[in-house]
Amino acid sequence: MNSHDLKTGTIVPASDSDATNDLLSDVLRFVQLKGDQVFELELQDGFDVLFEAGASSFHVVHSGKIVVSVAGAASFLAQAGDVLVFPHSAAYQLSEHRTDRRFPSPPVSSGGFPNATSAKVVHGAGNVAATTTSATFLFENREGVSSLLNFLPPVIHIPASDEAAGVIRQVSNFLLIETASPEPGATLMISRVIDILVIRSIRTWAKTMDAQRGWVGALADARISRVVAAMHRDPAKDWGLSELASLAGMSRSSLAERFIATVGEPALRYLQRWRMAMAADLLRNTNSQVQDVAHSIGYESEAAFSRAYKAMYGISPRDARSRSELFRNG
C-alpha cells in the first residue's frame, strides 16, 4: 500500500515554525509594497469625510471615535488606539456619527497633499473630535497580482486591545519623528516604516481572521502554506499532486480536499494563476523576451504560453509587453 493512501491522510507532522515557509513575505515581496505619503488627520466636530478611491491607506487612531464605512463591509466604530488599514483603492468614509449618507462632499484626495512626505488634513468645525497618524501606500505590481490582492478584506480593523495594535502605534511614532525634522534619507525611512506597519497589520489580521480563501487562507494552515510557498518559489517546476502531497505530509486525496477547502480552488489551478501573475509582472517590469518569460514559468512552448496568458488576461503577452513599453516611455 502506498504510504500516501493511509487512512489518516497524514504522513509526517507539519511544523508551524518552518523558517523557510514565510508565505506572507513571499507574497508581499512579489506585490511590491511601497510606502507613499504621511499625514496627520484632525477631525473636528461634525466631521463626515470621504477619502476618494486611489492609493491604499492606513490610520492609527490617537484620540476620539470614528464611524468607518467602506463598500463591502458593515459600518463600525473605531476608537482611540485602533488601527485601520484599507488595502484596496476603494473609497471610504470617516464620520463622527452613523449616517445613511454614503460618500458625502467634499472628498479628501490623497493626491492633493502639499508634498510627498507629510501633510495635515483638517475636516469639520469646532473642537477636535478625533485625530490619527495616517499614511498612503501602493502595491506597485497591483495590475499583475490583482488576483492575490482580492483576497484581502475591504478594511482591516485591529482594536486597541490587541497586542499588535500597541506595537503598530509605537512604530507609527517614527513617522511623526521623520516628518517633523526631515533629514537625509527621510523619504526612504518613511517608506520602510509604512511597509512595516502594513505588513504587521496584514499578518495580525491573517492570524485572527475567519475562514478565508486563496493564499490568505493558506497562511492559517501550516501544511497548505508549505505547498503554496513551494509553488510560488519554483513556478517552472513540473509539480504533480503526489510531490505536493509529500511536501505537506499528507495523502494525495487529503491534500486535494484540504487545498480546495483552504484556498478555494485545486492546487494546480492555483499554480496556473501564480504563473500568469509572475508572467504579467515580468512583461511589465523587465525587457525579457516573451519566449524567456514563458520558459521562466514552466512553458516550453511560447504558443502554449500565449494561449494561456490571453485566456486569463484577454490580451496576448506581446500586446501586454507593448502596452507596458508605452507606459514606461510615455
HELIX and SHEET records of a PDB file:
HELIX    1   1 SER A    3  ASP A    5  5                                   3    
HELIX    2   2 LEU A   23  VAL A   31  1                                   9    
HELIX    3   3 SER A  110  GLY A  112  5                                   3    
HELIX    4   4 SER A  146  LEU A  149  1                                   4    
HELIX    5   5 GLU A  163  ALA A  180  1                                  18    
HELIX    6   6 ALA A  186  THR A  208  1                                  23    
HELIX    7   7 GLY A  214  LEU A  219  1                                   6    
HELIX    8   8 ALA A  222  ARG A  233  1                                  12    
HELIX    9   9 LEU A  241  ALA A  248  1                                   8    
HELIX   10  10 ARG A  252  VAL A  263  1                                  12    
HELIX   11  11 ALA A  267  ASN A  285  1                                  19    
HELIX   12  12 VAL A  290  SER A  296  1                                   7    
HELIX   13  13 GLU A  302  TYR A  313  1                                  12    
HELIX   14  14 PRO A  317  ASN A  329  1                                  13    
SHEET    1   A 5 ALA A  73  GLN A  79  0                                        
SHEET    2   A 5 SER A  56  VAL A  70 -1                                        
SHEET    3   A 5 VAL A 128  PHE A 139 -1                                        
SHEET    4   A 5 LEU A  33  GLN A  44 -1                                        
SHEET    5   A 5 LYS A 120  HIS A 123  1                                        
SHEET    1   B 5 ALA A  73  GLN A  79  0                                        
SHEET    2   B 5 SER A  56  VAL A  70 -1                                        
SHEET    3   B 5 TYR A  92  SER A  95 -1                                        
SHEET    4   B 5 ASP A  48  PHE A  51 -1                                        
SHEET    5   B 5 PRO A 107  VAL A 108  1                                        
SHEET    1   C 4 ALA A  73  GLN A  79  0                                        
SHEET    2   C 4 SER A  56  VAL A  70 -1                                        
SHEET    3   C 4 VAL A  83  PHE A  86 -1                                        
SHEET    4   C 4 ILE A 156  ILE A 158 -1                                        
END                                                                             
